[in-house]
Amino acid sequence: MTVAGRGEELRQEYHHHLEEIHGKVVQLFALVGEGLAAATAAILAEDREIARALVERDDLIDSLYRDVEQLVNHEMARQAPVATDLRFEHIARRAVRGLGEELTPRTRGLIEQMGEVGVDMWREAADAWYEHDAGAYVRIRDRDDEMDDLHTNLMSELASGKTSLPVAMDMALVARFYERLGDHAVNITQRVRYLAGFDT
C-alpha cells in the first residue's frame, strides 16, 4: 500500500472512531435526559415500580460510560463529568421511599419545574454535541441560571418547617442532584464551544 493510500485509510479509521464516540456520547446524554424525566415523574407520582426500574438501569449508564471512556483513551473522561455524576438514579431512589405524599404543593411544583428544566438542558446538550453547536453554551447557561433559582426557592421552602426534617433532608439532596446535572450540561456545551474554536 502506498503512503498516500495508508494515510487515507488512517483518516477513514479516525473519522469512523469519531462517529462511534459521538454516537455513544449522544446515547449517554439521551439516557440521562430520559431517565431524569422518568425519575421526576416517579418521585411526584410515588411510582415505586418505575423508580426501581430506573435504579436497575444504573448498570447501563456505567457500561456506556466505560465504552466512551475507552474510545477516547481517557482524554475526554478527564474533562467530562464522571459516571456517578450522570446518574438520575439518585432521584429515583427517593421515589422508592414514597416521599411524594409528604411534600408540600410548592415543593412538588418546584421539583416538577426542576425536572423539566433539567430534561430540556440535557436534550439540548445532546443536540449541541451531535451538531457541534457552539451557540448552545449561552442558551444552556441561561437555563442553568433558572435551575439555580429553582434550587434556591426549593431550599427556602424546605427550610420553612412545613416538611418533616427527614423528608426535607432527602429533598435537599434531590435538589442538589438536579443542580449538579444542570451544571454538567453547561460544562458539556462549554466543551463543545471550545472544540468549535470559540474562547470559553
Secondary structure, 3 states (H helix, E strand, C coil): CCHHHHHHHHHHHHHHHHHHHHHHHHHHHHHHHHHHHHHHHHHHHCCHHHHHHHHHCHHHHHHHHHHHHHHCCCCHHHCCCCHHHHCCHHHHHHHHCCCHHHCCHHHHHHHHHHHHHHHHHHHHHHHHHHHCCCCHHHHHHHHHHHHHHHHHHHHHHHCCCCCCHHHHHHHHHHHHHHHHHHHHHHHHHHHHHHHCCCCC
